[in-house]
Amino acid sequence: MEKQFDIVDTALAAGNFSTLAAALGAAGLIGALKGEGPFTVFAPTDDAFAKIPPQALSELLQPENKQKLTAILTYHVVPGRVTSHEVANLNSATTLQGQTVKISKQDGVKINDAKVIAPDVEATNGMIHVIDTVLMPATAATA
């Protein structure tokens, strides 16, 4: 598959990341993820976001919760271009948010409790691994 789009445009073209795109817009992160990178994004699908209660998701997208939303979204991004082969050889990775995600290889590859459902989606400025659950950093989950 030919790499043509940055991470944001690749996700938009896939058609099942509209909630992620809206969240990136609300957090002001679209420009950063269109930047040079490279980045590796564990990208939750619209179905993954649907697991969050609608009211909680709606609150997160409000301007007054931008800092919390930014923390959640940057928890899905690690610096560098990390392929699924490399991910499978790791036990953890430090995210742009600063906390570490746990990587396990039972029942396929999992990032914390999220299963990687489509690995190695190439983008011009990094790599996307599609996941089935939104990752929550410790601070956001308890806040």
FENFEN-V529104 format. One line per field, one symbol per residue. burial: 1 if it has 16 or more other C-alpha atoms within 10 Angstrom, else 0. A space follows every 10 residues. Layout:
burial=???
This chain:
burial=0000111111 1000001111 1011011011 0011101111 1111110110 0000001001 1000010111 1111111100 1111001100 0010111001 1011000011 1111110011 1111111111 1111111000 000
